[in-house]
């Protein structure tokens, strides 16, 4: 039981740290994705939409090659640590125990 509580604490710690790190990139990606759709498709503001798309893709920061990869890996990390904190993957005692 001691190792299980240690693992739970470790995953909670990693999840919290990763959430703080990923908050800005995920929020930026989400908001610019929504804003791009509104500007380009609804309002027809193509020039502004292009700048928003550059921010969305990480081009404006010079990270266009690794930004999506980092976002994806961070989200997978949050998914794994978050799922491990739920009771979905815990062993349930059998009736014999």
QUIBEL-V554830 format. One record per backbone hydrogen bond with DSSP energy under -1.0 kcal/mol. CO is the residue of the C=O (numbers start at 0). NH is the residue of the N-H. If there is no record, write none. Layout:
CO:NH, CO:NH
This chain:
0:4, 1:5, 2:6, 3:7, 4:8, 5:9, 6:10, 7:11, 8:12, 9:13, 10:14, 11:15, 12:16, 13:17, 14:18, 15:19, 16:20, 17:21, 18:22, 21:25, 22:26, 23:27, 24:28, 25:29, 26:30, 27:31, 28:32, 29:33, 30:34, 31:35, 32:36, 33:37, 34:38, 35:39, 36:40, 37:42, 38:44, 43:45, 44:48, 45:49, 46:50, 47:51, 48:52, 49:53, 50:54, 51:55, 52:56, 53:58, 53:59, 57:62, 58:61, 62:66, 65:69, 66:70, 67:71, 68:72, 69:73, 70:74, 71:75, 72:76, 73:77, 74:78, 75:79, 76:80, 77:81, 78:82, 79:83, 82:85
